[in-house]
Amino acid sequence: MGLNGEMVHGAIWHEAGDWSMRAALPRAKSIVPAAKVVSSVGARLQIPLHHIEACYIRSHFSTMDVGAIESPRPDELLYALVVSTGSRIHERLGGLRANAISVGDGQR
């Protein structure tokens, strides 16, 4: 959000974007991670990533650094959606593995 915005303005994406994204991705059971910030032009946003089916798959914990040179201006909102096709390269965190997802509740 630009400097004239409020943090809650960033949450409006969840209603419009979350449901339509899940309709296009039927295996999406996990929560949709999000990041919000009130900032000035040129700020960088770290957008969190994790597994589409279970949020505790550590191999998929990552972020994508996103920014725009001339945005957000004081009265603008900048939205960015990041999607990945796999885990981090050379992941070594252990924990629940993607091939061990069994419950299908978005957690494990």
C-alpha positions in Angstrom: 0.0 0.0 0.0 1.2 3.5 -0.7 1.9 5.8 2.2 -1.8 7.0 2.2 -3.1 3.5 2.6 -3.7 1.3 5.6 -2.4 -2.2 6.2 -5.9 -3.7 6.0 -6.3 -2.5 2.4 -3.8 -5.3 1.5 -6.2 -7.9 2.9 -8.9 -7.2 0.3 -7.1 -9.5 -2.2 -8.0 -12.6 -0.1 -11.7 -12.4 -0.9 -11.4 -11.8 -4.6 -8.1 -13.5 -5.3 -8.0 -16.5 -3.0 -11.2 -18.2 -4.1 -10.6 -17.7 -7.8 -7.0 -19.0 -7.4 -8.3 -22.1 -5.6 -10.8 -22.7 -8.3 -8.0 -22.9 -10.9 -5.8 -25.0 -8.5 -8.0 -27.8 -7.2 -5.2 -29.4 -5.1 -4.7 -26.1 -3.1 -5.6 -27.1 0.4 -2.9 -25.2 2.3 -3.3 -21.6 3.6 -2.3 -18.9 1.2 0.8 -17.1 2.7 0.8 -13.4 2.4 2.8 -10.3 3.2 1.6 -6.7 3.5 3.5 -3.4 3.9 2.7 0.3 3.8 5.6 1.8 2.0 6.9 4.4 -0.5 7.8 4.1 -4.2 10.4 1.4 -4.9 10.0 -0.6 -1.7 10.7 -4.4 -2.0 8.3 -7.0 -0.7 9.3 -10.5 0.4 6.4 -12.7 -0.7 6.3 -16.0 1.2 6.0 -19.4 -0.5 5.1 -22.9 0.7 3.6 -26.1 -0.5 0.2 -26.0 -2.2 -1.2 -29.1 -0.4 0.3 -28.8 3.1 1.8 -25.8 4.8 4.3 -27.8 7.0 6.4 -29.1 4.1 9.7 -27.3 4.9 11.3 -28.0 1.6 9.0 -25.4 0.1 9.5 -22.6 2.6 10.9 -19.8 0.6 10.3 -16.2 -0.4 10.4 -14.2 -3.7 11.6 -10.6 -3.6 9.3 -8.4 -5.6 9.2 -4.7 -6.3 8.3 -2.1 -8.9 10.4 1.0 -9.7 7.5 3.5 -9.7 5.0 1.9 -7.4 3.3 2.1 -5.0 2.6 5.8 -5.2 0.9 7.3 -2.1 -2.7 6.5 -3.2 -1.9 3.1 -5.0 -2.0 -0.5 -4.1 0.5 -2.9 -5.6 -0.4 -6.6 -5.7 1.9 -9.4 -6.7 1.2 -13.1 -6.9 4.1 -15.6 -6.8 3.7 -19.3 -7.8 6.4 -21.9 -7.8 6.7 -25.3 -9.5 8.7 -27.1 -6.8 10.8 -27.0 -3.7 14.0 -25.1 -3.1 17.1 -26.5 -4.7 19.2 -28.5 -2.2 16.7 -28.2 0.6 18.0 -29.6 3.9 15.5 -28.7 6.6 14.1 -32.1 7.2 10.6 -32.5 8.6 7.5 -33.7 6.7 8.3 -34.5 3.0 6.0 -33.8 0.1 5.7 -37.5 -0.6 4.4 -38.1 2.9 1.4 -35.8 2.7 -1.5 -38.0 3.9 -4.2 -36.2 5.7 -5.2 -33.7 3.0 -6.3 -31.0 5.5 -3.8 -28.4 4.2 -1.5 -29.0 7.1 0.0 -32.5 6.9 
